[in-house]
C-alpha cells in the first residue's frame, strides 16, 4: 500500500529536521553561522521542500533565524542566549532535584555517582584526553536529564528537549576546556550528595550554584 503524498511529505520533512538537528548537534553547522538553503540541501542530502520545512521547525524551536533573501542564521552564543538557555535548564533541574531528594529510593543515583567519580579521578591525575572530555560531556548530560525526568511531565520534557538542542548548539561555539572538567564534576557530585542525603532545599541550592559557575565559565555574568 502506498503512503499518501501528504503523509510522505510529512515523513520526509521530519527526517530532514532530524538530519538538520544532527548537523547542529555534531557542530557541522555551528552557532552564529549563516548557511544557505542550497548548503543545507547538500549537507543533509534532502531536497528543497523538506529542507525548507525543517528550517521552519528549527526556527520555531529557537535553533535558527530565517533571514529572507540572505539565508539561515544559526543561534548565536550571545550572553542573552546563554543565560536564557542555562537558566531554563536550571528551572527544570531545581524542581527535579527537589522531587528526587524527597524520595526514599533513587535507583540511578549510585551509577551516576560512580561515573562522575571515575571521570573526576582521571581528570585530577592530569590524563585529560579527548575521549575523557567526550565522556565527561555525556555524563554531564546524563545528570541533567536525570533531574528533568523526575518531573514525569511530557509537556515539560518537550520544552526541555528543545532547550537541550539549543544548549548543544551553543556548546559547539567554543572548544571544550579541560580545566572545567574537575570543578563541573565536583559540582555535580555535590548535587548528588544532597539528593542522597534527602535534602530538597540543599539540592536546589546546589543546582543554582552549578548554574552560577556555568555562566561564569561562559562569561555570561554581570561584571
Helices and strands as residue ranges (DSSP letters): H 5-25, E 34-35, H 37-44, H 48-60, E 64-67, E 71-74, H 79-101, H 109-124, H 130-149, H 154-171, H 179-196, H 200-218
